[in-house]
Amino acid sequence: MTALHEAPATVLRCRPRFEGANIRTWIGFKHFLYLVEEGVLGWFRDRGLGPQELYHRHGLGVEIVDCSAQLPAVLEVDDEVRAEVEHAGGRRFAVRLVAVRDGGETLVLKAKVTVALVSERDGEAASDAIAGFVTGTVGAGSTVTAPADRECPGDPVDLLSADGGFVWAWRARYFHCHYADRVQHSGYVRALEEVVDRFLADRGISVGTLMRERAWIPVVSRARVRLVTSALLEEVVYTTFEVGDVLRDTLFDGRMDCYVLRDGRLLHTATASIVHGYAIGAGERAGELAHLDHEVVAALTGASR
C-alpha cells in the first residue's frame, strides 16, 4: 500500500441531497457537511479501506471527530460538486467542495477534518499505513481536552439552565448512531441545526417569523462540530446553545454543548460553534446580508427577556 503521505488526493463527484433544499433551491449547511463526510469516506474507499472493510476485517469504526468548515458561497440543489480530499498528516484531512455550474467553478466550502478509526471488535491488525488513525475510543481520538465531569444530583435541565441558558433534551435513537453504539458526527450536525432553530423560536425570532415579516433567509458562513466522548444509544443528550458575539451587526456566533448523565455526573460529549446571519430575500438589496437591528440583537443576546 502506498504510504499515506505519498498518496494522491481523492476527487469525488457528487450532488447535494434534495432534502437539504429547505428554502428556495439553496442547500443548508448540514448537507455541505454531509458532502464533506462523503469525500472523506471516498478517500478511504479509494485505498480499499471503506467503512465495511475496516469494520469487518479490522474491527475498526470510522468516526469523524472534528470538522471545521468555511462556506464562502451558496450551493444549489442541481449543482454538481467536486469534492477534493487530501491527507494533511496524522489523522487530519483538508477538504474542498467546488460547485461546477454554468461552465464555471465556484468554491463553496473549505474544511479541516480529523478522523479516528475506533476499535470496535476483534479483527486483523491494521497495516502500518493506517495504524496512526487507530484509537481505542472516541475520547482518545478527540481534538478537545475533555473538561471535568460535573456532579448533578438533580435534573440536568435545571443545572444547565440555571444561568438562563437555553437547553434542549433529546434521546439518542439508533438512527443518530454508528455501530449500534454511539452518536455519530452527523447526528451532532443535525442537533446543531435543530438547537439553533429551537433557540431562535424560543427568542421570538423563529426562521419562519423572520422570513414572513422581513424576507430574511438564514445563512451560515462557518460551522465546527467536535466530538468529546461517546454519547451512547438511547441516552438522553442534554444540549445547550448560547450566542456569544454579534459581528459587524450582520452575523452572530453561537455555541452548542452536549452532555449525558451517568452515575449522577454530567459528561461532556460534543461541542460545536456556528456563525450565522441572514440574507435579504427580496427588494433592491436582495442577496445582501441583513443588518441585525436592536430588536433582533436583544432577542439573540437575551437582553429583551
BELVEN-V148401 format. One record per backbone hydrogen bond with DSSP energy under -0.5 kcal/mol. NH is the residue of the N-H (numbers start at 1). CO is the residue of the C=O. Records with the same first field share a line. If there is no record, write none. Layout:
NH->CO  CO
This chain:
6->3
7->3  4
10->85
12->83
14->81
16->79
20->17
21->18
22->20
23->26
26->23
27->75
28->20
31->28
32->28
33->29
34->30
35->31
36->32
37->33
38->34
39->35
40->36
41->37
42->38
43->39
44->40
45->41
46->42
47->43  44
48->45
49->44
54->50
55->51
56->52
57->53
58->53  54
59->55
60->54
61->118
62->60
63->116
65->63  114
66->114
67->225
68->112
69->67  223
70->110
71->221
72->70
73->108
77->25
79->76
80->100
81->14
82->98
83->12  81
84->82  96
85->10  83
86->94
88->92
92->89
93->113
94->86
95->111
96->84
97->109
98->82
99->106
100->80
101->99  104
104->101
106->99
108->97  106
109->97
110->70
111->95
112->68
113->93
114->66
115->91
116->63
117->133
118->61  116
119->135
120->59
121->59
124->57
130->127
131->127
132->128
133->130
134->130  131
135->117
141->137  138
142->138  139
146->144
150->266
152->264
159->155
160->156
161->157
162->159
164->161
166->241
168->239
170->237
172->235
173->171
176->173
177->174
178->182
181->178
182->178
183->231
184->176
187->184
188->184  185
189->185
190->186
191->187
192->188
193->189
194->190
195->191
196->192
197->193
198->194
199->195
200->196
201->197
202->198
203->199
204->201
205->200
210->206
211->207
212->208
213->209
214->210
215->210  211
216->210
217->279
219->277
221->275
222->275
223->69
224->273
225->67
226->271
227->65
228->229  269
229->269
232->230
233->181
234->172
235->232
237->170  235
238->236  259
239->168  237
240->257
241->166
242->255
244->253
247->245  251
248->246
250->247
251->247
252->276
253->245
254->274
255->242
256->272
257->240
258->270
259->238
260->267
262->260  265
265->262
266->150
267->260  265
269->258  267
270->258
271->226
272->256
273->224
274->254
275->222
276->252  274
277->219
278->250
279->217
280->288
281->215
286->283
287->280
288->285
290->278
292->249
293->291
297->293
298->294
299->295
300->296
301->297
302->298
303->298
304->298
305->302
